[in-house]
Amino acid sequence: MASPEIDALTQALARLPGLGPRSARRAVLHLLKRREAAMAPLLRALEAVADKLATCAVCGNVDTSDPCSICADPRRDARMLCVVEEVADLWALDRTRLFPGRFHVLGGRLSALEGVRPEDLSVDMLVGRIGRGGIDEVVLAMNATLEGQTTAHYLAERIERFPVRVTQLAHGLPVGGELDYLDEGTLAQALRARRPVA
């Protein structure tokens, strides 16, 4: 039986994505056993982020500065703009270090079932950024879901009047994927996107 404070910490951790009640209990026990080595640095890091946390007014990224470190980086190619659904998508793409441009976070995706409309996303902000000029290519990096593709088509229609090249991430077979284990949608997309063997 844990104290109310320890129980509250366990419950708070269990609400984090990827952590259920059992994983949260293990994490709490780890923190309690290693107070100085694990708990104190975690507390300091959480306080530092909480005090400085900001949403970038330019792209919608979450960072400790506004504009965020990506928007403020002069080495980034301002002519290339990658549009993503969520901040997690931005972070995943940026970790690859393959995209040299800037980003725009929509804050979700269109969904009739969930009642998410264009007005609920930062679509107008995106159109405004493109309308100000200086952008040559817009990469629509939506998830390969029905809602993601619906969002990509909607955005393509909204920005077709601007002199920008609109591209989309490739979809299809994952590296190391075996055909027998893939769903029909992935296989169909891979067949449609086939290319000549070099």
N, C-alpha and C positions, 0 to 999 in steps of 0.2 A: 504494500500500500504506500503510495507516494504522497507527499504533502500537496496541498492545493496549488502551490506555486509551481512545483515540478510537473504536476498534472496539467496545469494551464500551459506550460512550455511544450509539453508533449502534444497537447491538442493543437497548439498553434503550428507546430512543425508538421503535424499530420495533415493540415490543410494545404500544404505546399504541393505543387504538382510532382508526381513521382514518389511521394512519401505517403504510405498508409500508416495506420496506427502502430504496427509492429516495427516498421522502419524508423518511425519517429521515436519510439521508445529506445531503440538501439542508438540513435543519434544522441538522445538526451543522456543516456548512460555514458557514452563516449565523452561528451562534454563535461559531465560531472566528474569522471575519473581523471580528466586532463584539464582541470580548471585553468591553470596558468598557460599551458601550451596550446589549448584549443579554444576554451570559452572566452578568455580575455581578448585575444586577437579578433575573434568573431564579433564580440560586442563592440570593440573599437571600430571595426570595419563597417558594421551596421549603422553605428552612430554617425560616422563620417559620410556615408552615402545618404542617410536620412536627412542630414543637415544641408547637403548640397544638391540633392536630387532635383532635376529639372527636365521638362519636355522641350525639345528643340522647337523653336518657333518657325524654323525654316523647313525642316523635314519631318518632324514628329518623333524622332529618335529620343530615347531616354538616356540621359547622361548626367554628369555633374556640372555641366556648363551649358549655357545657351548663348550662341549657337553651339551645337555639339562638336565634338572633336573631329568628326568626319566633315561637317559643313565648314569648319574653320581651317581645315587642312588645305593649304595652297597647292599641294602636289596633286590633289584630286582633279580629275578632268571634269570641269563644270559643264562641258558639252554633252556629257552622257548622264542620263538619269534612270535609275532602276527603281521601279515602283513595286512595293511589297505590301502584303496584307498587314503584318504585325511586326513589332520590333524584333521578336525572336527570329523572323525571317531575314531581317536586315543583318542581325548579328551572325546568322549562319552563313549568309553569302559573303559577308565581310571577312569572316574567318578564313575563307579560301584564298584571300589576297589576289584573286583573279579579276575582280571588277575594279577598274581604276577611277570610276566616276563617283557621282553622288547618289543619294537615295531619297525616296519619298515614302512615308508610311501612311497607308490609308486608314488604319485603325480598325480593320475588319474586312469583310467581303459582303457583297450583296446576297441577301437571302430572303426570299419571300416567306419561307416557313418561320424564320426567326424575326421577321418584320424589319430587317435591315435594308434601308433605302439609300439611294445616293446621298441624300442630305445628311445621313447619319455618319458618313465617311468624309475624309478630307479631299473629296474629288474636286470641289471648286478651288481649293488651295492649289491642287496639282495643276489644274487648267490655267490658273493665274501664273504659276511658275513658268509653264511652257509658253504662255502668251507674252511674257516679258521678253522672250527671245534668248538667244545664246545657247539653246539646247538643240543638238543635232540628232540625237537618238534617245528614244524612250524604250527601255526594256521592261516589258510587263512580266514580272516574276511572280505570278499568282500560283497558288497551289493547284495541283492537277486534280481538282474536285469539280463537280458540276457548278457549285457556287463560285469557285475560283475562276473557272473558264467563262462563266456568265459575266463576272466582274471584268475580266480582261476584254471581252467583246464590247461591253458597255464603254470602257475607257477608250478603246480604239475608236469607237464612233465619236466620242466626245472630243478627241484630239486630232481627228483626221483632217480638220480644216487648217491645221498648223503645218508649216514646212519642216516636219521632223520625220525621221525614219522610225517606225514603230516595229519593234521586234519582240519575240516571246521566247522564254526558256524552252529548250528542247525537252520533249517527253518521250519516254519509251523504256527500253530495256535497261535495268540497273546493271552496273558492273558486277560481275559475279553471279548474276541472276540466271536461274535455270528456267527454260521455257515452260516446263511442266508445272512449275509452281506459281507462274504469273497469272494474273486475272485477265479476262478477255479485253477489258478496256486498255490495259497497258500494252497487250499484244497488238491490238488494233492500231493504237497510236504509233507503235514502233514500225508497223507495216506501212502506215501512211507516210512516215517520216524517213523511209529508207533512202539511201544514197548510194552512188556508185562506189565500188571498191577501188581504192587508190592503187 
